[in-house]
Amino acid sequence: MEYEEVYPGRYYGTLKSQVERQLEQQNILFDVDVKGGCSLKKFYGERALFIFVQAPSVETLRERLIGRGDTSPEEIDKRVSKAEYEMTFARFADTVIVNDDLDTAKAELLGIVKKFLDA
C-alpha cells in the first residue's frame, strides 16, 4: 500500500492485504511517516483521517531532544532536519495538532478521532 525509505537504508511500509483483512473487523490506527500518511489518505480518501502531530517549533523540538540526554548532537541535527522537512507535509493533513502540552494534545487527538468515528 505504501512504503518509504524513512532513513538511509531503512524502509518502512504497510501491506495492503493485511490492512484490508483488518478493516473487515475493526478500525486501524497507523503511526507512519508523513509520506506514508499521504499515501494512505490518497488511497482511502474520506475513509481515512490524516492527523499531523508536531512540536510547537523546531527549536522546541531541538530542546526536547537535548533534554532527553540520550541523543548525540549529530543525531539531533539529523532528526531536526527531518522534522523541518516533514513539517512541509502538514498542509496535506486533515488536521494538525501542535504538541505544546502533552495532556492537551492527547485530549485534542482523542476528540478528533472520536468525532471522525462517530460521523
Secondary structure, DSSP 4 states (H G I P E B T S, - for coil): -EEEEEETTEEEEE-HHHHHHHHTTS-------HHHHHHHHHHHGGG---EEEE-S-HHHHHHHHHHHS-S-HHHHHHHHHHHHHHHTTGGGSSEEEE-SSHHHHHHHHHHHHHHHHH-
